[in-house]
């Protein structure tokens, strides 16, 4: 009976550690992913603003040139107005370009920090497409990371050396149900993994990709 109690205590300790690891991973993902999206959105907004001002200046110049042909008496005033508008556009464009360059630098720095942070996480973190191809992986997912971003292997071939998706694949289930999914599997090497899948949606709410977080729990069981 004492042995059974000790075994039960060990199981409770392992389960508590697993819950803590899961909570820590979720907190990191909840903070990092929205921050990444905000920075990317700010960079895209700068490009859109620059193009809008450029188009506005072109339309204004076209109107000025048409008026110059028909209204000779006010030619000087219109040319002056066009020049003022052009100078303002140049200043605005330079300001937009400087902002865009700075935004790109900030994005590269944040991306480097983001990747460094994800690589420091011991869990395997992968970004999986609807076709179940691994688009990105941290160093914890060493086979996928070693394959490189252009390889994009299927997750079932990468992890299980299988020709088709697993029957209980949480990523596939998450794409189908639209909810976070979790399961536990044993890979061909005998190691046991806890798998969790979370959706990444676009601005319309459509699921674009799924993030899979895999935690090895072999020694905890």
Secondary structure per residue as TSV (DSSP state, phi and psi in degrees):
chain	resnum	aa	ss	phi	psi
A	1	X	-	360.0	-40.4
A	2	X	H	-63.6	-35.9
A	3	X	H	-65.5	-39.7
A	4	X	H	-64.8	-39.3
A	5	X	H	-64.7	-41.8
A	6	X	H	-63.9	-41.0
A	7	X	H	-63.2	-39.7
A	8	X	H	-65.2	-39.3
A	9	X	H	-62.8	-41.1
A	10	X	H	-63.0	-39.4
A	11	X	H	-63.9	-42.3
A	12	X	H	-63.8	-39.8
A	13	X	H	-64.1	-43.1
A	14	X	H	-63.7	-41.4
A	15	X	H	-65.9	-39.8
A	16	X	H	-63.4	-42.0
A	17	X	H	-64.1	-37.7
A	18	X	H	-64.4	-43.2
A	19	X	H	-62.0	-40.8
A	20	X	H	-64.1	-42.9
A	21	X	H	-61.6	-42.1
A	22	X	H	-64.2	-42.2
A	23	X	H	-64.6	-40.5
A	24	X	H	-63.5	-42.7
A	25	X	H	-64.4	-42.0
A	26	X	H	-64.6	-40.2
A	27	X	H	-63.3	-40.4
A	28	X	H	-63.1	-43.4
A	29	X	H	-67.1	-41.0
A	30	X	H	-62.8	-31.6
A	31	X	H	-84.3	-43.7
A	32	X	H	-74.3	-47.3
A	33	X	H	-62.8	-48.6
A	34	X	H	-61.5	-36.1
A	35	X	H	-63.2	-41.1
A	36	X	H	-61.8	-44.0
A	37	X	H	-64.5	-39.5
A	38	X	H	-63.5	-44.1
A	39	X	H	-64.9	-42.7
A	40	X	H	-64.0	-41.6
A	41	X	H	-62.3	-38.3
A	42	X	H	-65.2	-39.8
A	43	X	H	-65.0	-42.3
A	44	X	H	-65.1	-39.0
A	45	X	H	-62.1	-36.4
A	46	X	H	-65.0	-40.8
A	47	X	H	-64.4	-42.9
A	48	X	H	-63.4	-41.4
A	49	X	H	-63.2	-41.0
A	50	X	H	-62.4	-45.4
A	51	X	H	-66.0	-36.3
A	52	X	H	-64.4	-44.5
A	53	X	H	-67.5	-36.1
A	54	X	H	-63.2	-43.6
A	55	X	H	-66.2	-38.0
A	56	X	H	-63.5	-40.4
A	57	X	H	-66.4	-40.1
A	58	X	H	-62.2	-42.7
A	59	X	H	-64.6	-39.9
A	60	X	H	-64.9	-40.9
A	61	X	H	-65.3	-38.2
A	62	X	H	-62.6	-42.7
A	63	X	H	-63.7	-40.3
A	64	X	H	-64.0	-42.0
A	65	X	H	-66.6	-37.0
A	66	X	H	-65.7	-40.7
A	67	X	H	-68.4	-32.8
A	68	X	H	-62.7	-34.4
A	69	X	H	-71.0	-29.0
A	70	X	H	-98.8	-24.9
A	71	X	-	-125.2	86.5
A	72	X	S	-69.2	-35.9
A	73	X	T	-62.3	-31.9
A	74	X	T	-106.5	20.3
A	75	X	H	-58.8	-45.9
A	76	X	H	-60.8	-42.8
A	77	X	H	-65.1	-41.5
A	78	X	H	-69.7	-40.1
A	79	X	H	-62.2	-42.0
A	80	X	H	-61.3	-41.8
A	81	X	H	-64.1	-41.1
A	82	X	H	-64.0	-41.3
A	83	X	H	-64.4	-40.6
A	84	X	H	-61.4	-43.4
A	85	X	H	-64.1	-39.4
A	86	X	H	-66.0	-42.1
A	87	X	H	-62.9	-41.3
A	88	X	H	-63.2	-38.4
A	89	X	H	-65.2	-39.7
A	90	X	H	-62.2	-45.6
A	91	X	H	-62.5	-43.9
A	92	X	H	-66.1	-39.6
A	93	X	H	-66.6	-41.6
A	94	X	H	-63.1	-39.9
A	95	X	H	-64.4	-41.7
A	96	X	H	-65.7	-41.0
A	97	X	H	-64.2	-41.4
A	98	X	H	-63.7	-40.2
A	99	X	H	-65.8	-40.4
A	100	X	H	-64.7	-43.3
A	101	X	H	-60.5	-43.7
A	102	X	H	-65.6	-39.3
A	103	X	H	-64.1	-39.4
A	104	X	H	-65.6	-39.4
A	105	X	H	-63.9	-43.9
A	106	X	H	-62.9	-39.4
A	107	X	H	-65.1	-42.8
A	108	X	H	-64.1	-41.8
A	109	X	H	-64.5	-43.6
A	110	X	H	-67.0	-38.1
A	111	X	H	-63.2	-41.5
A	112	X	H	-62.7	-44.9
A	113	X	H	-63.9	-40.8
A	114	X	H	-62.2	-46.3
A	115	X	H	-66.5	-38.3
A	116	X	H	-62.4	-42.1
A	117	X	H	-64.4	-44.5
A	118	X	H	-66.5	-36.2
A	119	X	H	-67.3	-24.5
A	120	X	H	-77.9	-14.5
A	121	X	S	-77.8	125.7
A	122	X	S	-69.5	-22.6
A	123	X	S	-67.1	157.0
A	124	X	E	-84.2	120.1
A	125	X	E	-121.0	122.6
A	126	X	E	-132.2	149.8
A	127	X	E	-105.5	120.3
A	128	X	E	-116.6	135.7
A	129	X	E	-84.1	169.7
A	130	X	T	-59.5	-22.9
A	131	X	T	-86.3	8.4
A	132	X	-	65.3	32.5
A	133	X	B	-98.3	139.8
A	134	X	E	-80.3	109.6
A	135	X	E	-87.8	-28.2
A	136	X	E	-156.6	150.6
A	137	X	E	-152.4	146.8
A	138	X	-	-85.2	177.9
A	139	X	T	-67.8	-21.0
A	140	X	T	-64.2	-25.3
A	141	X	S	-99.4	65.1
A	142	X	H	-55.9	-40.2
A	143	X	H	-62.0	-40.6
A	144	X	H	-72.2	-39.8
A	145	X	H	-65.6	-38.3
A	146	X	H	-69.1	-25.7
A	147	X	H	-69.0	-26.1
A	148	X	-	89.8	158.6
A	149	X	T	-68.8	-22.2
A	150	X	T	-86.6	-13.6
A	151	X	T	-72.8	-47.4
A	152	X	-	47.5	59.1
A	153	X	-	-73.8	160.0
A	154	X	B	-69.5	141.0
A	155	X	H	-64.5	-37.3
A	156	X	H	-69.6	-31.6
A	157	X	H	-75.3	-36.1
A	158	X	H	-69.1	-46.4
A	159	X	H	-91.1	-33.3
A	160	X	H	-119.0	-0.5
A	161	X	-	51.7	42.3
A	162	X	-	-110.6	154.3
A	163	X	S	-84.9	-9.8
A	164	X	S	-145.8	162.6
A	165	X	-	-59.0	151.0
A	166	X	-	-69.2	150.7
A	167	X	T	-65.1	-35.8
A	168	X	T	-107.9	32.2
A	169	X	-	-62.8	117.9
A	170	X	H	-68.2	-29.4
A	171	X	H	-66.9	-48.3
A	172	X	H	-61.9	-41.3
A	173	X	H	-65.0	-37.9
A	174	X	H	-66.3	-40.2
A	175	X	H	-60.9	-37.0
A	176	X	H	-78.6	-41.2
A	177	X	H	-90.6	-22.6
A	178	X	S	76.8	16.2
A	179	X	S	-124.5	162.6
A	180	X	-	-68.1	139.0
A	181	X	E	-127.9	156.8
A	182	X	E	-146.9	141.2
A	183	X	E	-154.1	174.0
A	184	X	E	-129.5	132.1
A	185	X	E	-132.9	162.4
A	186	X	E	-117.7	120.4
A	187	X	-	-83.9	167.0
A	188	X	T	-55.7	-26.0
A	189	X	T	-82.1	2.7
A	190	X	S	90.4	-7.1
A	191	X	-	-79.4	145.2
A	192	X	E	-104.3	133.8
A	193	X	E	-127.5	141.6
A	194	X	E	-98.1	120.3
A	195	X	E	-110.3	133.4
A	196	X	E	-130.2	137.8
A	197	X	E	-122.8	133.0
A	198	X	E	-129.6	139.1
A	199	X	E	-82.5	149.7
A	200	X	E	-117.6	119.9
A	201	X	E	-110.1	154.8
A	202	X	-	-87.7	-172.2
A	203	X	T	-66.8	-18.7
A	204	X	T	-90.9	-4.2
A	205	X	S	93.6	-1.0
A	206	X	-	-76.3	139.4
A	207	X	E	-75.1	117.3
A	208	X	E	-89.7	-49.6
A	209	X	E	-144.9	172.7
A	210	X	E	-129.3	134.7
A	211	X	E	-93.1	126.2
A	212	X	E	-109.5	126.2
A	213	X	E	-111.9	118.3
A	214	X	E	-113.8	126.7
A	215	X	E	-120.1	123.3
A	216	X	E	-75.1	127.4
A	217	X	-	-123.2	18.6
A	218	X	G	-55.7	-48.2
A	219	X	G	-75.9	-12.7
A	220	X	G	-87.6	-12.8
A	221	X	-	-95.0	360.0
